[in-house]
Amino acid sequence: MLILVLEASTASAKAMLYLSGEGIIGLLPKNYSAEAGDILTYDADKIMTETLLAGRELLEQKGIDNVDMVATCSIWSHSLLMLDKNKQPVSRLSTWADTTSSTTTEKYRRDNSLYLSLYKRTGCPIHATYTVWKYMHEKETGSLNNVSFIASMPEYLFLKLTGEFAVAKSTASAGGFLNLHTLNWDEEALKLAGVDESMLPMLVDSEHTAPLSQEAAAALGLKQGTPVLITGADGCMNQVAAGAFGDNIMTLSVGTSAAMRIATEKPVLASYPSTWCYVGVENMWIAGSATAGAGNCVDWIGKKILGLNGGISLQELDQGAEGALLKGDAPIFLPFLAGERSPGWDDTKSAMMCELKINNDIYDLYYAVLEGVLFNLKHCYEITVPVMGQPPKFISISGGIEKSPLWLSMASSIFGLPVYANGLMHASLLGAAYMGLKAAGEISSVKEIKPLIKNCCQPDSHKSEFFAKRFEKYLIYYNQQSEGRSAFLAREGVTA
């Protein structure tokens, strides 16, 4: 069975060809053009066109004009695209990284009863990440002219491929409109937003297919009517690819943002909004935490501050960061350049570089960012594990972090666990291909997929002690920042 997987991710279009019995036979990631957008917002039609072009280019490279299935993948429903009555965009696509709606979410988070009630039913805290709150902000600022339908990036990709307005329940569960327990649209969330079910896509399971439309077939150079599989979001597909639905394995993907996940047999939520819980596949759920700062912070420090594009290389920065680790006096970095998701869900929070000294150099700054991203994830880990009731056997890690042996070794020592890098830079694409095999009956369950283990980093006890002391400092500055924010709100007469 030959499957073409298409993914519209946060920063790039990706295409993969997967052949039963052989595995991956082609892979093509392409960053979106500058004309398409800037991570925060996009021209939806441009990024969909560029995703189809990536697929066509890969097919042409391999001399293939016929596949058995097209499988789709995209980000969770962490975006908003408003459509008119003809399902044409009437706005730019706002991604998870766009925190414009933080003024609205901050207001609603003050209602603790509402905050907790929505979280317990939808698994989503009140935050600018989610579709419902992006829409609420547009509504409250009077920006809903000619809006007939509400979509996010995954639904629009499937719509452009098939003409069908549908979303997998797994993907939809990360938008804030879905009830985590009934797996239907949540009545309270709909009422709060003033949204009718008819404005939202049809809810389907992750093995739903629809025929490839004539227009999309022409764009890809494939046969009209080829089955298109809806699958699920990149985070869920990452969990599938890692073989992490069948055992107590935590996955950690570090891309533009970062997320840690673990599969559960039922919805698992914290006593107060700190973690999230979304629908998985095969009657399972995924609980975890997510951070807004990861690769985007590394890009920021490397390109905008340290001149990565001006002669210095990523390898040189990594080598210099190893020296900074040995010196042990780098600044403490709070990685909230795009606001905070877990654990505080404060989309108004900003980044900080603390304990900056006159003798700190560019390598200290670079090291501080690598460490700060991991400390944010460590903070999440310490909140997520008690919710789950037990620590994972190990962490399966994927994404851009695999390009840096230093960053991987730091992760193992900071978490105090073996970290296995699976070698898959685009694990979500492989997960979507596996879902294609499942939909076609070639595998009976995703639980059959075994964990991919290639490189292993073991924690270094001496470095773990060093990181533990640094992490204590990180928490002090984190708490001071949060307390300072609370004090400011109190002075402004705002009560939580």
N, C-alpha and C positions, 0 to 999 in steps of 0.2 A: 504493500500500500504506500503510495506516494502522497505526502501531505505538504502543502505550502502553508507556512505559518506567517501571519502578518501581525505586527505589533506596533501600535501607536503609543509610545512611551512619553514620559515627560519632556525629554529633550531630543528624541530621535525617532526615526522610522526604522523598523527592523524587519528583515525577511529571513526565513529559514526554510530549507528543504529537508524533509525527513523521509527516509525510505525504510520500510519494515525489513528487518534482518541486517541492515547496514548501519542505520542510525543517521546522524546528521551528514548530509552530502553537500550542503551549501549554506552559507551564512553571510548576510550583508546588512550591517548597521550603517545608517546614514543620518548624520545630524540634520535637524531641520534647518532650512535656509533662514537667513536673517530676515527675509521678507515675510516669513511665516509668523514670527513672533519672538518673544524674549524670555521664555520659561514661565513668566507670570501670566501672560495672555497670548492667545494665538488667533490667527485667521483659521477657523476650523476647516474650511474647504481646502486651504493650502496644505495643511498638515495631512489631511486625508489623501489629497492628490500625491503628495510626496511619499506617503506610505505605499500607495498602489504602485508608484514608480519604482520604489525599492524592490517590490515583489516582481515587477516586470523585468527589471534589470537582472535580478538573480536568475530568473527563468531563462532569459536570453543568454546569460553567461554559461549556463548548463545545457543549452540547446533543448529545453523542455517546453512543450506547448500543451501538455495535458497532465493534470493531476487528479487524484481520486477525491481529494478534499482540500478545502481552504479552511484553516483554523484561525480564529481571531484572538487577539490578546491586547489589553490596554491597561492603563492604571485603574485602581479602584474608582468608584464613583466619587472621586475627590476633585470634581470640577463642575462647571456649569456652562451650558450652552442653551440659550433661549431660542426657540424656533417659532416661525409664523404658522398660519393655518396650512401652508403647503410644506411644512417641515423644512423650511429654509432658514438659515441663521439670521437673527435680528440683532445679534450681539457678537462680540469676540468671545472666544472660549476662555474662561477664567480657570486656571489650574489651582491645585492645592497650594502652590507657592504664593498665590495672590491673596494677600491678607487685607485687601481693601475693606472687606466686610467686618473687620475687627471692631469697629465702632458699634456695630449692631450686636455682635456676639457678646461683647463686654457688658452691654446693657442687660441682655437676657440671662447671662450667667449670675447676675446679682440675685435672681429668684432661685434660691437653693432648691425649693420644692420642684420647680419646673426642671431645673438642671438634673436633679437626681431621677425624676420620673422619666424624662426622655432617655436618659442613659440606660436605665434599667430595662426599657422596652426596646430601644433601637440598638444599643451597644455602642452608640456614638456620643461622645461628649459635645457640648455646645462649643463649636470652634469654626473658624473661617475655612478650614479644610473642606468641610462637607457641603454638598450640593444644596441641602435645605437652607443652610445659613447664608450661602451666597445669594440664593434666591430671595430670602427674607430681606437681605440688605437692598437688593434691587427694588423690591416692593416698597420698602420704607423710604427709599430715596426717589421714588416716582419714576423708575426706569423700566416700566413694563409695557411700553407701547407695542401693540401688535403681537404680544406673546400668547401663543396658543398651546405650545408644548414645552416641556422641560426635559432636557437631556444632559448627559455628560459625555466625555470623550468616548467611552466604550460603545454606548448606544449609537452614537453618530457614525462610528466606523462600521458597525453592523448594518446600519441604515444605508450607508453609501454602497456597501457591498451587495445588499439584498433587496433594498427598498422596504424592508420590514422594520418597524419601530418596536424593538424588543430589548430586554436586558436580562441577563442571568441573575437569579436571586442572590447568588454569591456576590456578584459585582454590586448589585443594588443595595446590599446590606451595609455598604460603606458610604452611603450617601445621606443617611439620616432620615429617610422617608419610610424605611421598611421596618416592620415589627420583627424582632429577632426570634420571637417565639411562635407566632402564627405564620410567619413567612408571607404575609400579605402587607399591603401598604398600611402604615400605622395611622389610625383615625385621628389621634391627638396631634400628630405631626402635620397631617394634612389640614386639619382645622386651624392650627396655629398659623400655618403658612397661607391659608386661604386657597388651597390647591384642590382641584377635583381630580379623582383618579384618572379621568379621561385625558388629563394633560400629561400623564406619565406613561412610559413605555409598558408594553405587555410583559408580565413576569413569566419567565420560562426557566427550565433547569439548565445545567451547564452542558448537557448533551443535545441541546436543541439545534436543529439545522434548518436552513432555508436555502433555496436555490440562488446561485450567483446571477445577478441581474445582467441584462444585455450590456448596459453601459459599463459596469465594473468588469465584465468579461472582456470587453474591447480594450479597456485600460490595461488589464493584466496580460492580454494575449492568450486567454484561456477560453474554454468552452462555456457558453451560457448554460445555466442550470447545474453547474458543478455544486455539490453540497458545501455550504458554508456553516461551520460549527461555531457557536457563540462562545463556548468554553467559559472563561471567567477572567478575573483581574490578574495582573502580573504577580501580586503577592501570593495569591492562592495557587497560581500555576508554579511559582517558585517552590512552594511547599510540596506540590505533586512531584516535580522533577527531583527534589532532594530525597524522595522516598520517606518523607516525614509525616505521612498520614498513618503509617502502620506501627509506629513505635514512639517512645517518649524522647523525641529529638526536637531540639529548638533550631529553627533556621534564623539566620541573621543575614539580611541582604543590605549591602552598603552601596547605594548608587548616588543619585542626586540627593535623595534623602535616605533614611535608613529605617528598617523595621525588623523587630524580632517577633517570631510567631511560634505557636505550638498548637497542635491539633487536639481537639477535645470531642467527647461524645455528646456533650450538651453545652448550651451557652454558659460561659463562665465570666462573671463580672466582679469588679471590686466593690467594696462597700461604698466608695465614693469615686466619682469619675477620675480615673488616673490611667487605666488601661482601656483597650477597646476589645470588642468581640464581633466578628463578622461570620457570615455563613460560609462554609467550605464546600466540599463536594461529598456525594454519597452519604447524606444525612449526618455529616460531621460539621463542626464549627472550628474556627480559628480564633484563638485569643492571643493578645500580645500588646506590644507598645510600638510607637512610631516616633521618630524624631524628624524635625524639619531641616536640621543641619547635618550634612555629611559631605558628600562629594562637592556640593555647592560651596561649602566652606573652604575646602581644599583648593577649588578653582579660584575662589576669591583671593585667598592669601597668595597663591602661586602666580596668578595672572595680573590681578589688579594692584597688589601690594609689592610683590617681590620680583616682578618682571620675568615670569616664566617664558613669555613670548619674546623676550629681549636678549636671549643668549643663554640664560641659565636653564639647565635641564631638570626634569622631574627626578632623574636618577641622582643628580648632584644634590638636590634638595633632600632626598631621602638619606644620602650618605651624611650630609651635614646634620640632619636630624638625629642620626645615631650618635654623633658627637655631643649634641645637645642633651640627649638622654644621659650620657655618661657624666656630663658636667652637673646636671641635676638642678639647675637654677632657672629654668625657663619660666615664662609667665604662666598663669592659669587662665585658660580661655573658656568662656561660656559661649557655646556655639549657636546663638539664637539670631543669626543674621536674617532668617526668614520667620521669626517668631518661634514660639514653643508649642510643640504638640505634647507628647508624653514627657514627664508625668504631670506637669502643671496645667497644660492646655491653655496657655496664655498667649494668644496670637498678637498681643501688643508688646511682648517682651523683645528686647534687643540684645545684641551680643556685647560682651565685655572682655577686655584683655587686662587681667589683674596682675599686680606685682611686677610690672614692667620696669626694668632697670637700665641704667645707662650702658652697662656692659653686654646687654642682650643684643644678639645679631640676628640676621635673617633666618638662620637655621633654628635658633631658639623659637622664633615666632612660628615657623613652619611646624616644628615639633609640637608646640603648644596647641596648634589647631588639630593635629592628628590625635593628640591626647584628649583634648576637650570633647571631640566628637565621641570618643570611646567612653569618656566619663559620663556624658549624657546618656549613653546606652547602658552603662553600668548602673546608673541611677534608675533607669527603667527596669533593668533586670531585677534589681533588689525589690521592686514593687510588684513585678509580674509573677515571680516565683511563688511568693506566699499565696497569691490568688489561685495559682494552679495546685498548690498543696505539696509539690515536690519539685526538686531541681531536675533539669534534663540530664540525660546520659552524657550528651555532648552537644556542641554547637556546630552546625553545618553552615559555613559562611560562603557567601558569593558576592559578586559585584566588583566594582573598581578597586576595592580594598585588596583584592588578590594580586594587583600589580605591584604591591609594596610588601616585601617580606618583613620589613620593619613594622609596618602597621599591623600585620597579621600576628607577629610575635607579641606585640604590645597587647593586642586583644586577648590573647590566651592568658597572659600574666595578670591583666586587669580583671578578667572574669574568673580567674582561678580554675579554668576548665580546659580540657583539650579542645582545640578549634580545628575542625577539618575543612579544608578548602576543597570544594568539589571540582574546581577547574572550569566551571561553566560561567563564562562572563555574561551569558544571556540565558539563564536557567528558566526564566518564565516562558521563553519560546519552546524549549524542550518539554516543559510541563503541558503546554497547549497541544504539542504533538502527541504526547501520551494520552491526553484526553480524546484526541482523534482516534487513537487505537482503541480506547475504551468504547467510544461511540460506535465504532465499526465492529465491535465484538472480538477484537484480537487479543484483548486482555479483559479479565472479568472484574478486576477491582484495582484501584490505584494503590491499595494496600500491598499489592504484589510487587510494587516497584521498590527495589532495594536502595538503601542510601548510597550515594556516590561519595566515595572517600578516596582522595588522591594524596594531598599533602596534609600533614598533621603538625600543628604547633603545640608543644606542651608548655604549661606554665613554668616560669622560672621563679623559684621561691624567693630569691633575693630581690628580684625586680618586683615581685608581687608586694613585698613589704614596702618598697619605695613608692609604688603606685598607690598603695592603701593610704599612705600619709598624704600624698598629693591629692587623692580623692577626698580626704577629709577637708582639705583646704577648699577644694572645688565646691563641696556642699555648703561650707561657711559662706562663700561668696554668692552661691545660688540662693541661699536662704536670706542673706542680706538684701539681695536684689528684689526678692519677692516681698520681703517685709517693707522695703522702701516703697514699693509700688502700693502696698496696702495702706501705708501711712499717707501717701500722697492722695489716694482716693478718700481716705478719712478726712483729710484737710479740705478736700473739695466737697465734703458733705455727702459722699457716696458710701452706703453701707452694704456689705455683702449679705 
